[in-house]
Amino acid sequence: MQQRKSTYGRPSGTDGSDFSYRMVVDSRYQKVAKGKKRLSVLFIIQCLLLVMGVVFAFLPAVEEDTLNIITVSSLVGGIISLIIAEIGRRRSRASFLRFYSVVSSVLALLLSASLAKRYSLLEVIQGLSFSETIKRNLNDFPVPLVGLLVYIPILLLFQIYTITAVVSVVGNMSPPRKAS
């Protein structure tokens, strides 16, 4: 067969009947490509969630002049694990993505527990009732606490969603096991 040139149409000697001999990309590689694209968006969103966590971590530190070491270390560890995950995503390193999924899950739980303890969310949840909320003036309403009540579940649910996406990509990256 003659080589294709842009000025010519179809190469001479072929009538399209050689279609069955052409190579086809395996579906798992297509799934990996789609999953890696989805992971890049998820990592960006998770980075934004970590930035929001920084705001909640440093909000009480301004008033009390003390930092919560567990919160700050979990945020720094989360950013480092995101960098490792991005390297694993770009270079198709399943071990980096597995490391990310374990470390980021532990750090998200630590961050959530630390923020909940710091703001004593249990007391806020028990203290807020619908009638009290209506009676309160908006100036007295604890906006950072309500933001935190929304932030922690979103962080944990997003973490679960991201881990399932990572597991899906890693499962398609790994070669299929042969039955013995």
C-alpha positions in Angstrom: 0.0 0.0 0.0 1.1 3.5 -0.7 1.8 6.0 2.1 -0.9 8.5 2.8 -0.3 12.1 1.7 -2.4 15.0 2.6 -2.9 16.0 -1.0 -4.2 12.6 -2.0 -7.4 11.0 -0.6 -7.3 7.3 0.2 -4.1 5.5 -0.6 -4.2 3.4 -3.7 -4.6 -0.3 -3.2 -7.2 0.0 -0.5 -11.0 0.1 -0.9 -11.8 0.2 2.8 -12.0 -3.6 3.2 -8.9 -3.6 5.4 -11.0 -2.2 8.3 -10.8 -5.4 10.3 -7.0 -5.3 10.4 -6.8 -1.8 11.9 -5.9 -1.5 15.5 -8.5 -0.6 18.1 -7.8 1.0 21.5 -8.8 -1.3 24.3 -11.8 0.0 26.3 -9.9 0.0 29.6 -7.4 2.5 28.2 -10.2 4.7 27.1 -11.7 4.4 30.6 -8.3 5.3 32.1 -8.1 8.4 29.9 -11.6 9.5 30.9 -10.9 8.8 34.5 -7.7 10.7 34.5 -9.5 13.7 33.1 -12.2 13.4 35.7 -9.5 13.1 38.4 -7.9 16.3 37.4 -11.2 18.2 37.9 -11.7 16.4 41.3 -8.2 17.3 42.4 -8.8 21.0 41.7 -12.1 20.9 43.6 -10.4 19.1 46.5 -7.7 21.8 46.5 -10.4 24.5 46.8 -12.0 22.5 49.7 -8.6 22.5 51.4 -8.3 26.2 51.0 -11.7 26.6 52.6 -10.3 24.4 55.4 -7.5 26.8 55.9 -10.0 29.6 56.4 -11.8 27.6 59.1 -8.5 26.6 60.7 -7.2 30.1 60.9 -10.4 31.8 61.9 -10.3 31.0 65.6 -6.5 31.4 65.6 -6.9 35.1 64.9 -9.0 35.6 68.1 -7.1 33.3 70.4 -3.5 33.6 69.0 -3.1 29.9 68.9 -3.1 27.4 66.0 -4.5 24.0 66.1 -1.5 21.8 65.2 -3.6 18.8 64.1 -5.7 21.0 61.7 -2.8 22.7 60.2 -0.8 19.5 59.7 -3.8 17.7 58.2 -4.2 20.6 55.7 -0.5 20.6 54.8 -0.6 16.8 54.5 -3.7 17.0 52.3 -1.9 19.4 50.0 1.2 17.2 49.8 -1.0 14.2 49.1 -2.8 16.1 46.3 0.6 16.9 44.7 1.6 13.2 44.9 -1.8 12.3 43.4 -1.3 14.7 40.6 2.1 13.2 39.8 0.5 9.7 39.9 -2.3 10.8 37.6 0.0 12.4 35.0 2.5 9.5 35.0 -0.1 6.7 35.4 1.5 5.6 38.7 -1.1 3.4 40.4 1.0 3.2 43.6 1.0 7.0 44.0 -2.8 7.1 43.6 -3.2 4.3 46.1 -1.0 6.2 48.5 -3.1 9.3 48.0 -6.4 7.5 48.6 -5.2 6.2 52.0 -3.4 9.3 53.2 -6.0 11.8 52.1 -8.8 9.8 53.7 -7.1 9.7 57.0 -6.2 13.4 56.8 -9.8 14.3 55.8 -11.1 12.5 58.9 -8.5 14.1 61.1 -9.3 17.6 59.7 -13.1 17.0 60.2 -12.6 15.7 63.7 -10.2 18.5 64.6 -12.5 21.3 63.3 -15.5 19.7 65.0 -13.7 19.6 68.3 -12.3 23.1 67.9 -15.7 24.7 67.2 -17.5 22.3 69.6 -20.1 21.5 66.9 -22.0 19.1 69.0 -23.0 21.9 71.4 -24.0 24.1 68.5 -26.1 21.3 66.9 -27.8 20.6 70.2 -28.3 24.3 70.9 -29.8 25.2 67.6 -33.5 24.7 67.2 -35.8 26.1 64.6 -37.7 28.4 67.1 -34.4 29.7 68.5 -33.1 30.4 65.1 -36.1 32.5 64.2 -35.9 34.4 67.5 -32.2 35.2 67.2 -31.0 38.3 65.5 -28.9 37.7 62.4 -26.0 39.5 64.1 -25.9 36.9 66.9 -26.1 33.9 64.5 -22.8 32.0 64.3 -22.2 32.1 60.5 -18.7 30.3 60.7 -20.3 27.5 62.6 -23.1 27.0 60.1 -20.5 27.2 57.3 -18.6 24.5 59.1 -21.7 22.4 59.5 -22.0 22.5 55.7 -18.2 22.2 55.0 -17.5 19.0 56.9 -20.2 16.8 55.3 -19.3 18.2 51.8 -15.6 17.4 52.5 -16.3 13.9 53.6 -18.8 13.1 50.8 -16.4 14.5 48.2 -13.6 12.5 49.7 -15.6 9.3 49.3 -16.5 10.3 45.7 -12.9 11.0 44.8 -11.7 7.7 46.3 -14.2 5.8 44.3 -12.9 7.6 41.1 -9.3 6.8 42.1 -10.1 3.1 42.7 -11.8 2.9 39.3 -8.9 4.5 37.5 -6.3 2.3 39.3 -8.4 -0.8 38.6 -8.3 0.0 34.8 -4.6 0.9 34.9 -3.6 -2.4 36.4 -3.2 -5.2 33.8 -5.9 -7.8 33.8 -5.2 -10.9 35.8 -5.0 -14.1 33.9 -6.9 -17.1 35.2 -4.7 -19.9 36.1 
